[in-house]
Amino acid sequence: MPSKIEKLTNLIQANRSQRSSNVVFGGAEYNRGGVCGPRTQEDFQLVYIQEGELEIHYKNERHQLQSGQIKLLIPGVRETLYFSRDQKAKHLWCSLHPSIVPLAIKRELKKNSRAVLISPTILTLFEVGFSRKRLPDPFAEGLIDTCGLAMLYEYLRLQESPPQNNETPVGICKVMDWISLNLEKKITLAKLASVSGVSISYLCRVFEKHRKQTPTQYLLSCRARRASELLRDTGFRIREIAEQTGFQNPYHFSRVFKKYFKMSPKKYRETLWKS
């Protein structure tokens, strides 16, 4: 299913992939001057730049993506991807086989494929798509397909929506993205400020303005939501789930979880499994 790549230059790693028969989630990191291609694109592929820059060459055209932007690549096109020359570049991608994409959506996508600022919705869909690698179950393939299609619909919505003054800034999107991929780690405000490239005070002020909560509150809500998925879908012990979602200890985990779900982790699991 992936496109036939003829050459990869300065690739550091490409180890975040999860797939169904029709949809593939992946990610890669390139050293300075990284190149992917030339290749012939076989799928509808959404490419999101997490760090660095990307310049795409195809049809005698050049399209640039900055950090925080996402763009659609169209099947049947000969293309080469050139990553940052002066810094490392990281990106995530989601490829969908043309057979799974409705005809009407294909037509719209071929007319509307400019680079846009990624939305929190797409970041969440990436998180859910990648989470299936850790949580195998008989319905994972359908979930991956659904996430991929939902991304295309959201991308089209972004194409048709003019930028708003209250649009979530790129730096905040980068913080949200980084949090979703590093929940098990110790995360400080200093680290989040470094990810976004601003001071701690500025990050907190802007984050609360656009997300209506502080970065710490957002982090805890993400950890609680991920923990709820692990409680529902796995047999991990409470202590193990607390560790995997970055809580200090089981007591801290239980206290935060009760705040969001109005019951203890143990009670939450028992309630779901009984039903």
C-alpha positions as CSV (number, residue, x, y, z in Angstrom):
1,M,0.0,0.0,0.0
2,P,2.7,2.6,0.8
3,S,4.1,4.6,-2.2
4,K,7.2,3.1,-3.9
5,I,10.0,5.1,-2.6
6,E,13.2,5.1,-4.7
7,K,15.5,6.9,-2.3
8,L,15.6,8.0,1.4
9,T,18.4,10.4,2.4
10,N,19.5,11.2,6.0
11,L,16.6,9.3,7.6
12,I,17.1,8.9,11.3
13,Q,14.1,6.7,12.2
14,A,10.7,5.7,10.9
15,N,9.4,3.6,13.7
16,R,5.9,4.9,14.5
17,S,3.6,3.0,12.2
18,Q,0.2,1.4,12.6
19,R,-1.9,0.0,9.7
20,S,-5.1,-1.6,8.6
21,S,-5.8,-3.0,5.1
22,N,-6.6,0.5,3.8
23,V,-5.1,3.1,6.2
24,V,-1.5,3.5,7.4
25,F,-0.4,5.9,10.2
26,G,3.3,6.6,10.3
27,G,6.0,9.0,11.3
28,A,9.7,9.7,10.5
29,E,12.6,11.9,11.6
30,Y,15.2,13.2,9.2
31,N,18.6,14.7,9.8
32,R,19.5,18.0,8.1
33,G,19.0,17.8,4.3
34,G,16.7,14.8,4.4
35,V,15.1,13.7,1.2
36,C,12.2,11.3,0.5
37,G,11.9,10.3,-3.2
38,P,11.5,10.7,-6.0
39,R,8.5,8.5,-5.8
40,T,5.0,8.0,-7.3
41,Q,2.3,8.6,-4.7
42,E,-0.2,5.8,-4.7
43,D,-2.5,6.9,-1.8
44,F,-4.2,10.0,-0.4
45,Q,-1.5,11.0,2.1
46,L,-1.8,13.7,4.8
47,V,1.6,14.9,5.9
48,Y,1.9,16.9,9.1
49,I,5.2,18.7,9.9
50,Q,5.9,18.6,13.7
51,E,9.4,20.1,13.6
52,G,11.4,21.8,10.8
53,E,10.2,22.5,7.3
54,L,9.3,20.6,4.1
55,E,9.4,21.5,0.4
56,I,7.4,19.3,-1.9
57,H,8.4,19.2,-5.6
58,Y,5.9,17.8,-8.2
59,K,4.3,18.8,-11.5
60,N,7.0,21.5,-11.9
61,E,5.6,23.1,-8.8
62,R,7.0,23.7,-5.3
63,H,5.0,23.7,-2.1
64,Q,6.4,24.6,1.3
65,L,5.1,23.4,4.7
66,Q,6.1,25.0,8.0
67,S,6.1,23.4,11.4
68,G,2.5,23.0,12.5
69,Q,1.1,22.7,9.0
70,I,-0.6,19.7,7.2
71,K,-1.0,19.1,3.5
72,L,-2.6,16.4,1.3
73,L,-0.6,14.5,-1.3
74,I,-2.6,13.2,-4.3
75,P,-2.3,9.6,-5.8
76,G,-0.7,9.2,-9.2
77,V,1.7,12.2,-8.8
78,R,5.5,11.9,-9.1
79,E,7.0,13.8,-6.1
80,T,10.1,14.4,-4.0
81,L,10.0,15.7,-0.4
82,Y,12.9,17.9,0.7
83,F,13.2,18.4,4.5
84,S,15.0,21.2,6.4
85,R,18.6,21.9,5.3
86,D,19.6,23.5,8.6
87,Q,17.8,21.4,11.3
88,K,16.3,18.0,12.0
89,A,12.7,17.5,10.7
90,K,10.0,15.3,12.2
91,H,6.6,14.5,10.6
92,L,3.6,12.3,10.9
93,W,1.5,11.0,8.1
94,C,-1.7,9.1,7.3
95,S,-2.2,7.3,4.0
96,L,-5.5,6.1,2.7
97,H,-5.9,3.7,-0.2
98,P,-8.1,5.3,-2.9
99,S,-10.6,2.5,-2.7
100,I,-11.7,3.6,0.8
101,V,-12.3,7.2,-0.1
102,P,-15.8,8.1,-1.4
103,L,-15.9,9.4,-5.0
104,A,-17.3,12.8,-4.0
105,I,-14.6,13.3,-1.5
106,K,-11.9,12.4,-4.0
107,R,-13.2,15.1,-6.3
108,E,-13.1,17.7,-3.6
109,L,-9.6,16.6,-2.4
110,K,-8.2,16.9,-5.9
111,K,-9.4,20.5,-6.0
112,N,-8.5,21.5,-2.4
113,S,-5.1,20.3,-1.2
114,R,-3.3,23.4,0.1
115,A,-1.2,23.4,3.3
116,V,-3.2,24.5,6.3
117,L,-2.6,24.9,10.0
118,I,-3.3,21.6,11.8
119,S,-6.4,21.5,14.0
120,P,-6.8,20.0,17.5
121,T,-9.2,17.5,15.9
122,I,-6.6,16.1,13.6
123,L,-4.1,15.9,16.4
124,T,-6.6,13.9,18.4
125,L,-7.2,11.6,15.4
126,F,-3.4,11.0,15.1
127,E,-3.3,10.1,18.8
128,V,-6.2,7.6,18.5
129,G,-4.7,6.1,15.4
130,F,-1.3,5.5,17.0
131,S,-2.8,4.2,20.2
132,R,-4.1,1.1,18.4
133,K,-0.5,-0.1,18.3
134,R,-0.5,-0.4,22.1
135,L,-4.0,-1.6,22.4
136,P,-4.6,-4.5,19.9
137,D,-8.2,-5.6,19.7
138,P,-10.5,-7.1,17.0
139,F,-12.0,-3.7,16.1
140,A,-8.7,-1.9,15.7
141,E,-8.7,-2.1,11.9
142,G,-12.1,-0.4,11.7
143,L,-11.1,2.3,14.1
144,I,-7.9,3.0,12.1
145,D,-10.0,3.3,8.9
146,T,-12.5,5.6,10.6
147,C,-9.7,7.9,11.9
148,G,-8.2,8.1,8.5
149,L,-11.4,9.1,6.8
150,A,-12.3,11.5,9.6
151,M,-8.9,13.2,9.0
152,L,-9.8,13.8,5.3
153,Y,-13.2,15.3,6.2
154,E,-11.6,17.6,8.8
155,Y,-8.9,18.6,6.3
156,L,-11.6,19.6,3.8
157,R,-13.3,21.6,6.5
158,L,-10.1,23.4,7.1
159,Q,-9.7,24.1,3.4
160,E,-13.1,25.8,3.3
161,S,-12.8,27.7,6.6
162,P,-11.0,31.1,6.3
163,P,-8.5,31.7,9.1
164,Q,-10.0,33.2,12.2
165,N,-8.5,35.6,14.6
166,N,-9.0,33.1,17.4
167,E,-7.5,30.2,15.6
168,T,-5.3,28.0,17.8
169,P,-1.7,29.2,17.3
170,V,0.9,26.8,15.9
171,G,2.9,26.8,19.1
172,I,-0.2,25.7,21.1
173,C,-0.9,22.9,18.6
174,K,2.7,21.8,18.9
175,V,2.4,21.6,22.7
176,M,-0.8,19.5,22.4
177,D,0.8,17.2,19.8
178,W,3.9,16.7,22.0
179,I,1.8,16.0,25.1
180,S,-0.3,13.3,23.3
181,L,2.9,11.5,22.2
182,N,4.7,11.7,25.6
183,L,2.1,11.1,28.2
184,E,4.2,8.5,30.1
185,K,7.1,11.0,30.6
186,K,7.6,13.6,33.3
187,I,6.3,16.7,31.7
188,T,7.1,20.2,33.1
189,L,5.9,23.7,32.1
190,A,9.5,24.5,31.2
191,K,9.6,21.6,28.7
192,L,6.3,22.6,27.2
193,A,7.5,26.2,26.8
194,S,10.6,24.8,25.1
195,V,8.5,22.8,22.7
196,S,6.5,25.9,21.8
197,G,9.5,28.2,21.6
198,V,8.0,30.8,24.1
199,S,8.3,31.7,27.8
200,I,6.3,29.8,30.4
201,S,4.2,32.9,31.3
202,Y,3.4,33.5,27.7
203,L,2.5,29.8,27.1
204,C,0.1,29.8,30.0
205,R,-1.5,33.0,29.0
206,V,-2.0,32.1,25.4
207,F,-3.0,28.4,26.1
208,E,-5.7,29.5,28.5
209,K,-7.0,32.1,26.1
210,H,-7.4,29.6,23.2
211,R,-8.1,26.4,25.2
212,K,-10.0,27.7,28.2
213,Q,-7.7,25.8,30.5
214,T,-4.1,25.8,31.7
215,P,-1.5,23.6,30.1
216,T,-1.4,21.6,33.3
217,Q,-5.1,21.0,33.3
218,Y,-5.0,20.0,29.6
219,L,-2.2,17.5,30.4
220,L,-4.1,15.9,33.3
221,S,-7.2,15.6,31.1
222,C,-5.2,13.8,28.4
223,R,-3.7,11.5,31.0
224,A,-7.1,10.7,32.5
225,R,-8.6,10.1,29.0
226,R,-5.8,7.7,28.0
227,A,-6.1,5.9,31.3
228,S,-9.8,5.4,30.7
229,E,-9.0,3.7,27.4
230,L,-6.4,1.4,29.1
231,L,-8.9,0.5,31.8
232,R,-11.5,-0.3,29.2
233,D,-9.4,-2.1,26.7
234,T,-6.6,-3.9,28.6
235,G,-6.1,-6.0,31.7
236,F,-3.2,-3.9,33.0
237,R,-3.2,-3.4,36.8
238,I,-4.1,0.1,38.2
239,R,-0.4,0.7,39.1
240,E,0.8,-0.2,35.6
241,I,-1.8,2.2,34.0
242,A,-0.7,5.0,36.3
243,E,2.9,4.5,35.2
244,Q,2.0,4.3,31.5
245,T,0.0,7.6,31.7
246,G,2.6,9.6,33.6
247,F,0.9,9.8,37.0
248,Q,3.2,10.2,40.1
249,N,1.7,7.2,41.9
250,P,-1.6,5.2,42.1
251,Y,-3.0,7.6,44.7
252,H,-2.4,10.6,42.4
253,F,-3.9,8.7,39.5
254,S,-7.0,7.8,41.5
255,R,-7.5,11.4,42.7
256,V,-7.2,12.9,39.2
257,F,-9.3,10.2,37.6
258,K,-12.2,10.8,40.1
259,K,-12.2,14.4,39.2
260,Y,-12.9,13.7,35.5
261,F,-15.0,10.5,35.7
262,K,-16.7,10.8,39.1
263,M,-15.5,7.4,40.2
264,S,-12.3,5.5,41.0
265,P,-10.4,3.7,38.3
266,K,-11.3,0.4,39.8
267,K,-15.0,1.2,39.9
268,Y,-14.8,2.6,36.3
269,R,-13.4,-0.7,35.0
270,E,-15.8,-2.8,36.9
271,T,-18.8,-0.8,35.6
272,L,-17.6,-1.1,32.0
273,W,-16.7,-4.7,32.1
274,K,-20.0,-5.7,33.8
275,S,-21.9,-4.0,31.0
